């Protein structure tokens, strides 16, 4: 069980980093007037999957990503 926890947490952390980076880049593109709806969608999806895998929660524009659930993510093993 410990190896699966480590693998899923690593993948989840990678998704959180990629999603956060993509989200910041897309927000900066809005100021340059190059809006990419697909980029925002992929970034938010990566953030949601990362939150699911790691069990973390955060808020984007008032929407809770992750959050208190039982069980959180894959941690029901």
PyMOL commands that set and color helices and strands:
alter all, ss='L'
color gray80, all
select helices_A, chain A and resi 2-31+37-54
alter helices_A, ss='H'
color red, helices_A
select strands_A, chain A and resi 58-60+63-65
alter strands_A, ss='S'
color yellow, strands_A
deselect
rebuild
show_as cartoon
